[in-house]
């Protein structure tokens, strides 16, 4: 979508399916290359809850992830609301967790104005 609008912005998906917030925290600096200006972040509680991580630990890890990115002057865009909206619109795969291609397109379209 960005290229279609004439943008030379490069997008890298550094998400790892099934990761907990502690795993994300452990690799956030090594997975986000120097020079990164924006990170689209969407971290839900599901993986942590499935592995017995408390809500307090989840919140603390998310805050630390945000702090590490902020310390590098990386702008954070939270896509959680767009993802929840697509899920509520029924754009979920058969696992009832992950978005369909249509749902992902909807989220991407919603992010376009923020990513520029």
N, C-alpha and C positions, 0 to 999 in steps of 0.2 A: 504494500500500500504506500509506503514511504517513497519507494523508487518510482511508482506510478505518478506521484506528485512532484517528481523531480528532485527528491532529496537523495544525497549521497550517504545518508546516515547508515551505519552498519549496526545490525542487531545480532546479538549473540544470546542464545538461550542457555543459561548456566544452571537451570533448575534440574534437580535430580528427583525423580519420582520416588516417593516413600521416605524421603529424608525427614529427620526430626530437626527441630530448631537448634539443638546442640550441634548436630552435624553441619547444618548451614553455617552456624557461627564459627565453627572450626575451620571452614574453608572460604569464608566470605572474602577475605583479602586476597587469597591466591586465585580465586575464581573470577574476580572482577579486575580486569586488566587496568594497568596505569593508563590514564587518559580518558577513562570512562567518565562521561558527564551525567548520565541518567541511568538509574536502575529502576525497573518496573518490578515492584515487590508485591507478592501476594502469599502470605503465610497463614494457613489455617491451622486449627488445633488438632485436626483429625490424626495425623501421624504421631504427634506427641501423645495424645490420649490413648491411642492404640498400643503405645509402648510404656504406659504408666507414668508419663511426665505430668507433673501437677500443673494446674493453670498458672500458678505463681511462677514456676520455673519457665513455662512457655512465655509468659509476658516478659520476664527478665531477659530471656534469650533474644526475643524480638527487639526489645529495647537496645540490647547490646549490638545486634546486627545493624540497627538503624544508627547507633552511635558511631560504629566503625565506618560506615559509609559516609556519614555526615562529617567525620573528622577528615575525610579525604575530599570534602567539598563536592560530593556526588549528590545530585538531586534525586530524591526518592519519589516515585509515583506509585501510589497504592492502587492496585487494580482489583482489590477484593470486592468492592461494591459492584463493579461491572461484572465480575464473575458470578457473584450471588444473583444479580439481576438475570443473567443468561440462564443460570440454573433454575431459577424460579419460573422462567419462561418455558421450561421443559427441554432445554437444549443440552441434555445430558446423555452420555453413552449408556449402554446397558448396565454398566457397573453402578450407575446412579451417583457417581462421584465426579468423574471427569467430563469436561465439556465435549460436545460434538464439534466437528469442523465448523458448522454453522455458528455454534456458540463462541468458538475461538475467533471467528471473523467478526462477530458482533463486538467482542471485547476489544479486538484490535482497532476496529472502526471507532470505538469509544475513546481509545487512547490517542488517536491521531492528533488531536488538537494539543494535547499535553506534551507529546514527545518532541515536537519541533524545537 
